[in-house]
Amino acid sequence: MKTLITLIGLVLIIEGIPYVASPEAMQQWLKQLVESHPDKLRAMGLTAMAIGLFLCVIAQRSGIFG
């Protein structure tokens, strides 16, 4: 449970960095995101999930990360 809470905290930190570093650019990016076709957003989400799953599998099954 401790690892899960830590992971969620790290995700929130990483997600918040662009908003702090460049809020104007994030507003423009979010406007473009809202105007995007739902199928494109779905494909982007599935791609991100696949990459995340791949990274998790590699981290768990290999000795690369300790």
N, CA, C and O atoms as a printed pandas DataFrame, in Angstrom:
     atom_number atom_name residue_name chain_id  residue_number  x_coord  y_coord  z_coord
0              1         N          MET        A               1    0.828   -1.192    0.000
1              2        CA          MET        A               1    0.000    0.000    0.000
2              3         C          MET        A               1    0.870    1.253    0.000
3              4         O          MET        A               1    0.544    2.254   -0.638
4              5         N          LYS        A               2    1.989    1.176    0.732
5              6        CA          LYS        A               2    2.894    2.310    0.809
6              7         C          LYS        A               2    3.445    2.646   -0.581
7              8         O          LYS        A               2    3.568    3.816   -0.941
8              9         N          THR        A               3    3.775    1.606   -1.356
9             10        CA          THR        A               3    4.301    1.813   -2.707
10            11         C          THR        A               3    3.241    2.449   -3.606
11            12         O          THR        A               3    3.560    3.324   -4.411
12            13         N          LEU        A               4    2.003    2.025   -3.478
13            14        CA          LEU        A               4    0.919    2.583   -4.295
14            15         C          LEU        A               4    0.718    4.069   -4.000
15            16         O          LEU        A               4    0.588    4.873   -4.923
16            17         N          ILE        A               5    0.693    4.431   -2.732
17            18        CA          ILE        A               5    0.528    5.833   -2.346
18            19         C          ILE        A               5    1.705    6.667   -2.857
19            20         O          ILE        A               5    1.514    7.782   -3.342
20            21         N          THR        A               6    2.913    6.126   -2.749
21            22        CA          THR        A               6    4.094    6.819   -3.254
22            23         C          THR        A               6    4.003    7.006   -4.762
23            24         O          THR        A               6    4.318    8.077   -5.279
24            25         N          LEU        A               7    3.575    5.969   -5.461
25            26        CA          LEU        A               7    3.428    6.037   -6.918
26            27         C          LEU        A               7    2.411    7.103   -7.323
27            28         O          LEU        A               7    2.662    7.878   -8.245
28            29         N          ILE        A               8    1.286    7.145   -6.653
29            30        CA          ILE        A               8    0.268    8.157   -6.951
30            31         C          ILE        A               8    0.823    9.556   -6.690
31            32         O          ILE        A               8    0.582   10.474   -7.475
32            33         N          GLY        A               9    1.555    9.723   -5.608
33            34        CA          GLY        A               9    2.173   11.014   -5.312
34            35         C          GLY        A               9    3.154   11.437   -6.393
35            36         O          GLY        A               9    3.171   12.599   -6.799
36            37         N          LEU        A              10    3.966   10.509   -6.858
37            38        CA          LEU        A              10    4.930   10.825   -7.915
38            39         C          LEU        A              10    4.236   11.188   -9.223
39            40         O          LEU        A              10    4.669   12.101   -9.925
40            41         N          VAL        A              11    3.170   10.481   -9.548
41            42        CA          VAL        A              11    2.405   10.803  -10.762
42            43         C          VAL        A              11    1.843   12.215  -10.669
43            44         O          VAL        A              11    1.915   12.972  -11.637
44            45         N          LEU        A              12    1.290   12.577   -9.527
45            46        CA          LEU        A              12    0.739   13.918   -9.353
46            47         C          LEU        A              12    1.819   14.989   -9.456
47            48         O          LEU        A              12    1.584   16.054  -10.026
48            49         N          ILE        A              13    2.996   14.715   -8.911
49            50        CA          ILE        A              13    4.102   15.673   -9.019
50            51         C          ILE        A              13    4.492   15.861  -10.478
51            52         O          ILE        A              13    4.623   16.990  -10.951
52            53         N          ILE        A              14    4.676   14.760  -11.187
53            54        CA          ILE        A              14    5.084   14.839  -12.595
54            55         C          ILE        A              14    4.003   15.512  -13.443
55            56         O          ILE        A              14    4.314   16.310  -14.327
56            57         N          GLU        A              15    2.741   15.193  -13.176
57            58        CA          GLU        A              15    1.647   15.812  -13.930
58            59         C          GLU        A              15    1.546   17.310  -13.652
59            60         O          GLU        A              15    1.114   18.065  -14.523
60            61         N          GLY        A              16    1.930   17.751  -12.469
61            62        CA          GLY        A              16    1.811   19.158  -12.117
62            63         C          GLY        A              16    2.933   20.036  -12.631
63            64         O          GLY        A              16    2.769   21.253  -12.722
64            65         N          ILE        A              17    4.063   19.453  -12.967
65            66        CA          ILE        A              17    5.226   20.240  -13.406
66            67         C          ILE        A              17    4.916   21.157  -14.594
67            68         O          ILE        A              17    5.253   22.339  -14.531
68            69         N          PRO        A              18    4.293   20.673  -15.671
69            70        CA          PRO        A              18    4.038   21.584  -16.802
70            71         C          PRO        A              18    3.131   22.765  -16.451
71            72         O          PRO        A              18    3.293   23.854  -17.002
72            73         N          TYR        A              19    2.188   22.560  -15.546
73            74        CA          TYR        A              19    1.285   23.636  -15.160
74            75         C          TYR        A              19    2.021   24.724  -14.385
75            76         O          TYR        A              19    1.688   25.903  -14.501
76            77         N          VAL        A              20    3.008   24.335  -13.606
77            78        CA          VAL        A              20    3.797   25.296  -12.838
78            79         C          VAL        A              20    4.832   25.972  -13.738
79            80         O          VAL        A              20    5.035   27.184  -13.660
80            81         N          ALA        A              21    5.480   25.184  -14.587
81            82        CA          ALA        A              21    6.572   25.703  -15.417
82            83         C          ALA        A              21    6.083   26.623  -16.526
83            84         O          ALA        A              21    6.737   27.622  -16.827
84            85         N          SER        A              22    4.944   26.306  -17.140
85            86        CA          SER        A              22    4.472   27.095  -18.278
86            87         C          SER        A              22    2.950   27.014  -18.406
87            88         O          SER        A              22    2.439   26.295  -19.265
88            89         N          PRO        A              23    2.229   27.742  -17.563
89            90        CA          PRO        A              23    0.771   27.644  -17.587
90            91         C          PRO        A              23    0.148   28.121  -18.906
91            92         O          PRO        A              23   -0.880   27.589  -19.326
92            93         N          GLU        A              24    0.754   29.111  -19.558
93            94        CA          GLU        A              24    0.197   29.604  -20.820
94            95         C          GLU        A              24    0.269   28.530  -21.905
95            96         O          GLU        A              24   -0.687   28.329  -22.654
96            97         N          ALA        A              25    1.403   27.846  -21.982
97            98        CA          ALA        A              25    1.557   26.773  -22.968
98            99         C          ALA        A              25    0.585   25.631  -22.674
99           100         O          ALA        A              25    0.042   25.027  -23.599
100          101         N          MET        A              26    0.365   25.332  -21.402
101          102        CA          MET        A              26   -0.578   24.278  -21.045
102          103         C          MET        A              26   -2.000   24.652  -21.438
103          104         O          MET        A              26   -2.768   23.787  -21.862
104          105         N          GLN        A              27   -2.366   25.926  -21.305
105          106        CA          GLN        A              27   -3.697   26.355  -21.726
106          107         C          GLN        A              27   -3.879   26.147  -23.221
107          108         O          GLN        A              27   -4.922   25.661  -23.659
108          109         N          GLN        A              28   -2.874   26.510  -24.005
109          110        CA          GLN        A              28   -2.951   26.312  -25.456
110          111         C          GLN        A              28   -3.046   24.830  -25.794
111          112         O          GLN        A              28   -3.836   24.432  -26.650
112          113         N          TRP        A              29   -2.237   24.013  -25.117
113          114        CA          TRP        A              29   -2.248   22.583  -25.379
114          115         C          TRP        A              29   -3.607   21.964  -25.019
115          116         O          TRP        A              29   -4.118   21.108  -25.741
116          117         N          LEU        A              30   -4.177   22.403  -23.907
117          118        CA          LEU        A              30   -5.475   21.878  -23.489
118          119         C          LEU        A              30   -6.578   22.293  -24.450
119          120         O          LEU        A              30   -7.510   21.523  -24.683
120          121         N          LYS        A              31   -6.492   23.507  -25.019
121          122        CA          LYS        A              31   -7.470   23.918  -26.035
122          123         C          LYS        A              31   -7.386   23.007  -27.254
123          124         O          LYS        A              31   -8.412   22.611  -27.806
124          125         N          GLN        A              32   -6.164   22.674  -27.676
125          126        CA          GLN        A              32   -5.992   21.771  -28.807
126          127         C          GLN        A              32   -6.527   20.381  -28.474
127          128         O          GLN        A              32   -7.112   19.712  -29.326
128          129         N          LEU        A              33   -6.323   19.960  -27.245
129          130        CA          LEU        A              33   -6.792   18.652  -26.810
130          131         C          LEU        A              33   -8.317   18.577  -26.854
131          132         O          LEU        A              33   -8.880   17.574  -27.292
132          133         N          VAL        A              34   -8.981   19.636  -26.402
133          134        CA          VAL        A              34  -10.443   19.676  -26.407
134          135         C          VAL        A              34  -10.986   19.621  -27.832
135          136         O          VAL        A              34  -12.048   19.044  -28.070
136          137         N          GLU        A              35  -10.268   20.214  -28.772
137          138        CA          GLU        A              35  -10.714   20.256  -30.160
138          139         C          GLU        A              35  -10.364   18.990  -30.943
139          140         O          GLU        A              35  -10.783   18.843  -32.091
140          141         N          SER        A              36   -9.609   18.080  -30.344
141          142        CA          SER        A              36   -9.196   16.855  -31.034
142          143         C          SER        A              36  -10.367   15.890  -31.174
143          144         O          SER        A              36  -11.303   15.899  -30.374
144          145         N          HIS        A              37  -10.293   15.061  -32.207
145          146        CA          HIS        A              37  -11.314   14.040  -32.449
146          147         C          HIS        A              37  -11.201   12.954  -31.376
147          148         O          HIS        A              37  -10.091   12.572  -31.008
148          149         N          PRO        A              38  -12.329   12.452  -30.869
149          150        CA          PRO        A              38  -12.293   11.436  -29.811
150          151         C          PRO        A              38  -11.487   10.182  -30.179
151          152         O          PRO        A              38  -10.828    9.594  -29.321
152          153         N          ASP        A              39  -11.539    9.777  -31.447
153          154        CA          ASP        A              39  -10.777    8.590  -31.846
154          155         C          ASP        A              39   -9.269    8.813  -31.701
155          156         O          ASP        A              39   -8.531    7.897  -31.338
156          157         N          LYS        A              40   -8.822   10.037  -31.987
157          158        CA          LYS        A              40   -7.402   10.356  -31.830
158          159         C          LYS        A              40   -7.016   10.317  -30.347
159          160         O          LYS        A              40   -5.956    9.801  -29.991
160          161         N          LEU        A              41   -7.866   10.856  -29.499
161          162        CA          LEU        A              41   -7.596   10.826  -28.059
162          163         C          LEU        A              41   -7.577    9.392  -27.541
163          164         O          LEU        A              41   -6.740    9.040  -26.710
164          165         N          ARG        A              42   -8.498    8.567  -28.032
165          166        CA          ARG        A              42   -8.542    7.169  -27.614
166          167         C          ARG        A              42   -7.258    6.447  -28.019
167          168         O          ARG        A              42   -6.697    5.679  -27.238
168          169         N          ALA        A              43   -6.801    6.697  -29.239
169          170        CA          ALA        A              43   -5.562    6.072  -29.709
170          171         C          ALA        A              43   -4.369    6.530  -28.876
171          172         O          ALA        A              43   -3.496    5.729  -28.540
172          173         N          MET        A              44   -4.334    7.817  -28.544
173          174        CA          MET        A              44   -3.242    8.328  -27.703
174          175         C          MET        A              44   -3.276    7.677  -26.317
175          176         O          MET        A              44   -2.233    7.316  -25.772
176          177         N          GLY        A              45   -4.464    7.532  -25.756
177          178        CA          GLY        A              45   -4.605    6.906  -24.448
178          179         C          GLY        A              45   -4.195    5.442  -24.458
179          180         O          GLY        A              45   -3.510    4.979  -23.547
180          181         N          LEU        A              46   -4.612    4.716  -25.485
181          182        CA          LEU        A              46   -4.230    3.308  -25.586
182          183         C          LEU        A              46   -2.724    3.154  -25.771
183          184         O          LEU        A              46   -2.114    2.242  -25.212
184          185         N          THR        A              47   -2.134    4.043  -26.552
185          186        CA          THR        A              47   -0.682    4.007  -26.746
186          187         C          THR        A              47    0.035    4.269  -25.425
187          188         O          THR        A              47    0.989    3.569  -25.087
188          189         N          ALA        A              48   -0.418    5.270  -24.679
189          190        CA          ALA        A              48    0.198    5.579  -23.390
190          191         C          ALA        A              48    0.059    4.403  -22.424
191          192         O          ALA        A              48    0.996    4.080  -21.694
192          193         N          MET        A              49   -1.109    3.767  -22.422
193          194        CA          MET        A              49   -1.321    2.613  -21.550
194          195         C          MET        A              49   -0.412    1.452  -21.939
195          196         O          MET        A              49    0.149    0.784  -21.070
196          197         N          ALA        A              50   -0.264    1.208  -23.238
197          198        CA          ALA        A              50    0.591    0.118  -23.702
198          199         C          ALA        A              50    2.051    0.369  -23.318
199          200         O          ALA        A              50    2.744   -0.549  -22.879
200          201         N          ILE        A              51    2.511    1.591  -23.481
201          202        CA          ILE        A              51    3.884    1.929  -23.095
202          203         C          ILE        A              51    4.058    1.764  -21.586
203          204         O          ILE        A              51    5.068    1.225  -21.132
204          205         N          GLY        A              52    3.084    2.223  -20.815
205          206        CA          GLY        A              52    3.145    2.070  -19.362
206          207         C          GLY        A              52    3.174    0.615  -18.933
207          208         O          GLY        A              52    3.937    0.240  -18.044
208          209         N          LEU        A              53    2.343   -0.204  -19.564
209          210        CA          LEU        A              53    2.326   -1.636  -19.251
210          211         C          LEU        A              53    3.661   -2.273  -19.597
211          212         O          LEU        A              53    4.195   -3.073  -18.829
212          213         N          PHE        A              54    4.197   -1.914  -20.759
213          214        CA          PHE        A              54    5.495   -2.429  -21.177
214          215         C          PHE        A              54    6.583   -2.069  -20.161
215          216         O          PHE        A              54    7.390   -2.919  -19.785
216          217         N          LEU        A              55    6.604   -0.820  -19.722
217          218        CA          LEU        A              55    7.592   -0.392  -18.736
218          219         C          LEU        A              55    7.440   -1.146  -17.412
219          220         O          LEU        A              55    8.434   -1.526  -16.793
220          221         N          CYS        A              56    6.208   -1.359  -16.988
221          222        CA          CYS        A              56    5.970   -2.105  -15.747
222          223         C          CYS        A              56    6.455   -3.546  -15.867
223          224         O          CYS        A              56    7.079   -4.073  -14.946
224          225         N          VAL        A              57    6.170   -4.179  -16.999
225          226        CA          VAL        A              57    6.604   -5.561  -17.209
226          227         C          VAL        A              57    8.126   -5.638  -17.217
227          228         O          VAL        A              57    8.710   -6.512  -16.575
228          229         N          ILE        A              58    8.766   -4.730  -17.937
229          230        CA          ILE        A              58   10.226   -4.717  -17.990
230          231         C          ILE        A              58   10.814   -4.500  -16.589
231          232         O          ILE        A              58   11.775   -5.166  -16.204
232          233         N          ALA        A              59   10.237   -3.576  -15.844
233          234        CA          ALA        A              59   10.747   -3.288  -14.498
234          235         C          ALA        A              59   10.595   -4.489  -13.569
235          236         O          ALA        A              59   11.464   -4.742  -12.734
236          237         N          GLN        A              60    9.505   -5.222  -13.707
237          238        CA          GLN        A              60    9.238   -6.343  -12.811
238          239         C          GLN        A              60   10.019   -7.606  -13.190
239          240         O          GLN        A              60   10.433   -8.364  -12.312
240          241         N          ARG        A              61   10.219   -7.833  -14.474
241          242        CA          ARG        A              61   10.812   -9.090  -14.918
242          243         C          ARG        A              61   12.308   -9.052  -15.175
243          244         O          ARG        A              61   12.939  -10.102  -15.297
244          245         N          SER        A              62   12.869   -7.897  -15.258
245          246        CA          SER        A              62   14.304   -7.823  -15.539
246          247         C          SER        A              62   15.060   -7.397  -14.294
247          248         O          SER        A              62   14.468   -6.922  -13.325
248          249         N          GLY        A              63   16.336   -7.569  -14.329
249          250        CA          GLY        A              63   17.171   -7.156  -13.212
250          251         C          GLY        A              63   17.755   -5.775  -13.397
251          252         O          GLY        A              63   18.642   -5.366  -12.647
252          253         N          ILE        A              64   17.264   -5.053  -14.392
253          254        CA          ILE        A              64   17.817   -3.742  -14.716
254          255         C          ILE        A              64   17.659   -2.759  -13.558
255          256         O          ILE        A              64   18.566   -1.976  -13.276
256          257         N          PHE        A              65   16.514   -2.800  -12.892
257          258        CA          PHE        A              65   16.205   -1.804  -11.866
258          259         C          PHE        A              65   16.441   -2.319  -10.453
259          260         O          PHE        A              65   15.838   -1.816   -9.504
260          261         N          GLY        A              66   17.277   -3.276  -10.305
261          262        CA          GLY        A              66   17.670   -3.705   -8.971
262          263         C          GLY        A              66   17.075   -4.982   -8.564
263          264         O          GLY        A              66   17.328   -5.455   -7.456
